[in-house]
Amino acid sequence: MSHNTFGHLFRVTTFGESHGVALGCVVDGCPPLIELKLSEIQGFLDKRKPGQSKFTTQRREADVVKILSGVMEQDGKLLTTGTPIALMIENTDQRSKDYSEIEAKYRPGHADYTYDAKYGIRDHRGGGRSSARETAARVAAGAVARQVIPGVSIRAALIQMGNIRVDRARWDWSEVDQNPFFCPDAEAAKEMETYLDGIRKSGSSIGAVIEVVAEGVPAGWGAPIYGKLDSDIASAFMSINAVKGVEIGDGMGVAELTGEANADEMRIGNDGRPVFLANHAGGILGGISNGAPVVARFAVKPTSSILTPRKSIDRAGNEVDVSTKGRHDPCVGIRAVPIGEAMMACVLADHFLRHRGQVG
């Protein structure tokens, strides 16, 4: 299996399976002499790890990260050396027996059939490489990427679950860490709690929309045509498990706007720098950042592993009904919030280095 690496100058290769011994990543291209704090990397992983509330999978993984290479202690600080940084997270709470019943069955909505069709073999234990467990490695890589782009703030929030949407008039970033959904609207979060509790108890699942905002990105990152910042962000988000749609700025909503409404008009601010009076473009014009906040959203489909029996087939071509047992997220979009932040960080770190390499 190839295609386990993304990025150009800041390159991330992930490895490992859901029920393997461990998973992790190798970050190549990180500049030297950047301080890494293990506690900060662990903090981002703690935000993503399972079992933190009744609304996520009850798989109990500590997700303790280990740095295997690419750093050196100097004057009490852990500094990057410019060599590949290897990060590893051990799996400690696998229950492979939960999947024995579906060893030969294809779960509807999962990658079971497509993996088998392509490789002639698949890891039925939690989905193997297709499992969202792989994203723990991306979160670790994203923590490193954040240190490459100081001055850039990256935050994400869950803005929709099913048909429940946040009220932007009540948007409060401080609320994101106060509820189990990373939701910026306290009232919407209460609605989501009741709603998802019913979904969870019925053995079903529901989708969600995540918004990621990067502030402090200067004008000039990205490149025209085939190196667009927004196309790389879209690609990064689409690579996340269960993501089926991406928007930059107003996204699909621009179809309803006139040219006058869509134009992000400009003026000179008090500091003498250009300011935008609106941000329909999501901080990117012609594939290049314009200095406004970079805003992107992605939609996560409902978790395919549910208790409700669904029609499918097995490897022998028999028609079967599949009911997936085991521990699963009723809304996988919840834990996609830190993953979205991580992928945005990796893309921005890569484009920062590419910009520096081209224009100095």
C-alpha positions, 0 to 999 in steps of 0.5 A, spaced: 500 500 500 502 506 497 500 513 498 501 514 506 505 520 505 502 528 504 506 534 504 511 537 499 517 540 504 513 539 511 512 531 509 508 526 514 508 519 513 503 515 517 503 508 519 500 503 523 493 499 524 487 500 528 488 493 532 496 493 530 501 493 536 502 501 535 501 507 530 505 513 529 508 518 524 515 520 521 515 528 520 520 529 515 522 537 513 521 540 520 527 545 520 532 545 526 532 548 532 525 548 534 523 547 541 518 541 542 514 540 548 512 533 549 506 535 554 504 540 548 503 534 543 500 530 548 495 535 550 492 535 543 492 527 543 488 528 549 483 532 546 482 527 540 483 520 544 477 516 545 473 514 551 472 521 554 465 521 554 459 517 553 458 520 546 465 517 543 467 510 543 468 507 549 475 504 547 480 506 552 486 508 549 491 513 553 494 515 546 501 516 550 506 519 544 513 517 544 518 521 540 523 516 537 528 520 533 529 527 530 530 531 537 536 533 542 536 535 549 540 542 549 540 547 555 534 543 558 530 544 551 528 539 546 530 541 540 529 539 533 535 537 529 532 537 522 532 530 521 526 526 521 522 526 527 518 519 529 512 519 533 509 513 536 503 511 539 502 504 542 495 500 541 493 498 548 485 496 548 484 492 542 478 487 542 479 484 535 474 478 537 469 483 537 470 483 529 470 476 528 463 475 526 464 480 520 471 477 518 468 475 511 462 480 511 462 487 508 460 492 512 455 497 508 458 504 508 465 502 510 471 501 506 471 493 507 469 491 499 473 497 496 480 494 500 478 487 498 477 489 491 483 493 490 488 489 495 485 482 495 486 482 503 483 487 508 484 487 516 477 486 518 479 488 525 476 495 526 478 496 519 485 496 519 488 502 516 482 505 514 480 506 521 479 513 524 484 510 529 490 512 524 488 520 525 492 519 532 498 520 528 496 526 524 494 529 530 501 528 533 504 531 526 500 537 527 502 539 534 509 539 531 507 543 525 504 548 529 511 550 532 513 551 525 508 557 524 509 561 530 504 567 530 498 563 527 492 560 531 488 554 529 482 553 532 476 548 530 469 547 532 463 543 531 458 547 528 452 542 526 450 535 528 444 532 524 439 538 523 442 542 529 446 548 527 450 553 532 447 560 532 453 564 530 450 570 534 452 566 540 459 563 538 464 563 543 470 560 542 471 559 550 465 555 550 468 549 545 472 546 551 466 546 556 462 541 552 463 534 550 462 536 542 467 542 542 461 546 540 462 554 540 454 555 542 452 553 549 445 552 547 446 548 541 450 544 545 445 542 550 440 540 544 446 536 541 446 532 548 439 530 548 439 529 541 445 524 540 443 521 547 437 518 543 441 516 537 446 513 541 441 509 545 438 506 539 445 504 536 445 509 530 449 514 528 449 521 525 453 526 521 456 533 523 460 539 520 466 542 523 469 549 522 476 550 522 479 557 522 486 559 522 488 566 524 495 570 523 496 567 516 500 572 512 498 574 505 502 570 500 502 563 502 500 558 497 501 558 489 497 559 483 494 554 479 497 547 481 499 549 488 493 553 491 493 553 498 485 552 498 486 546 494 491 543 499 487 544 505 481 541 501 485 535 499 487 534 507 480 535 509 478 530 504 483 525 506 480 524 513 476 518 514 468 519 513 469 526 510 465 527 504 465 535 503 469 541 504 468 548 503 472 554 503 470 561 506 462 561 504 463 555 499 457 552 496 453 558 499 457 563 494 452 560 488 446 565 492 450 571 492 451 577 487 458 579 485 457 585 489 455 581 495 461 576 494 466 581 493 471 582 499 471 589 499 478 593 502 480 599 505 486 601 509 486 600 516 489 604 522 496 601 522 496 602 514 495 595 512 490 592 508 483 590 511 477 586 508 470 588 510 468 581 509 471 574 508 467 570 503 473 568 500 475 564 507 482 568 507 484 565 500 484 569 493 487 565 487 490 560 491 494 565 495 492 567 502 490 574 503 491 576 510 484 575 513 483 569 517 483 562 513 476 559 514 474 552 512 469 547 513 468 539 512 462 534 513 463 528 516 458 522 514 455 518 520 459 512 523 458 506 518 458 501 524 451 501 527 447 496 530 441 496 526 442 490 521 443 492 513 443 488 507 450 487 504 454 481 501 460 477 503 466 475 500 463 469 497 458 473 494 452 471 499 447 476 500 447 477 508 445 482 513 450 486 517 450 488 524 456 491 527 458 490 534 464 493 538 465 500 540 464 505 536 462 513 535 455 515 535 458 521 532 465 521 529 465 528 527 466 530 535 473 527 535 474 530 528 475 537 531 482 536 533 484 532 527 481 538 522 486 543 526 492 538 525 491 537 518 490 545 517 497 546 521 500 541 517 498 544 510 500 551 513 507 549 515 508 546 508 506 552 505 510 556 509 516 553 508 514 552 500 513 560 500 520 561 504 523 557 499 521 560 493 521 568 495 526 568 501 
